[in-house]
Amino acid sequence: MEIIIGSVAIVADALHAMSDVLTSIGVYVAGEIASKLADKEHPYGHGRIAVLAELFIPMALLLVSIFKCMK
């Protein structure tokens, strides 16, 4: 891909921006789910989904980094 564009920095910045968008969407969705009130299946609420969102962000960045290093 660097051959077409001519700059590794531009490709790296594009991948970083893409990961920012994906993680932002993930955090938004997790926030919406976490704000739900307790129900019969989840008597303590849905707040723990925030922990999964916190794991999603570094995993997405790690996958982007691995993908970039393998190219």
C-alpha positions as CSV (number, residue, x, y, z in Angstrom):
1,M,0.0,0.0,0.0
2,E,2.9,2.3,0.6
3,I,3.9,2.0,-3.0
4,I,0.6,3.5,-4.2
5,I,0.4,6.3,-1.7
6,G,4.2,6.9,-1.4
7,S,4.2,7.5,2.4
8,V,4.2,5.0,5.3
9,A,3.3,7.9,7.6
10,I,0.0,8.6,5.8
11,V,-1.0,4.9,5.8
12,A,-0.1,4.6,9.5
13,D,-2.2,7.7,10.3
14,A,-5.1,6.4,8.3
15,L,-5.0,3.1,10.2
16,H,-4.8,5.0,13.5
17,A,-7.8,7.2,12.5
18,M,-9.7,4.0,11.5
19,S,-9.0,2.5,14.9
20,D,-10.1,5.7,16.6
21,V,-13.5,5.5,14.8
22,L,-14.0,1.8,15.6
23,T,-13.1,2.2,19.2
24,S,-15.3,5.3,19.6
25,I,-18.3,3.4,18.1
26,G,-17.5,0.5,20.5
27,V,-17.4,2.8,23.5
28,Y,-20.6,4.5,22.5
29,V,-22.5,1.2,22.1
30,A,-21.1,-0.1,25.4
31,G,-22.2,3.1,27.1
32,E,-25.7,2.8,25.8
33,I,-25.9,-0.8,27.0
34,A,-24.3,0.0,30.4
35,S,-26.9,2.7,31.0
36,K,-29.8,0.2,30.9
37,L,-31.5,-0.4,34.2
38,A,-31.5,-3.7,36.0
39,D,-33.9,-6.3,34.8
40,K,-34.8,-9.9,35.6
41,E,-31.7,-11.4,33.8
42,H,-29.3,-8.7,35.1
43,P,-30.4,-7.9,38.6
44,Y,-27.3,-5.7,39.2
45,G,-27.6,-3.8,35.9
46,H,-25.6,-3.8,32.8
47,G,-22.6,-1.7,34.0
48,R,-20.0,-4.5,33.5
49,I,-20.3,-4.0,29.8
50,A,-18.0,-1.0,30.3
51,V,-15.2,-3.4,31.3
52,L,-15.6,-5.1,27.9
53,A,-15.4,-1.8,26.2
54,E,-12.2,-1.0,28.0
55,L,-10.7,-4.2,26.8
56,F,-12.0,-3.6,23.2
57,I,-9.9,-0.4,22.8
58,P,-6.4,-1.8,23.4
59,M,-7.3,-5.0,21.5
60,A,-8.3,-3.0,18.5
61,L,-5.1,-0.9,18.7
62,L,-3.0,-4.0,19.1
63,L,-4.6,-5.7,16.0
64,V,-3.9,-2.6,13.9
65,S,-0.3,-2.5,15.1
66,I,0.2,-6.2,14.3
67,F,-1.5,-5.8,10.9
68,K,0.8,-2.9,10.1
69,C,4.0,-4.6,11.3
70,M,3.2,-7.7,9.2
71,K,3.0,-5.7,6.0
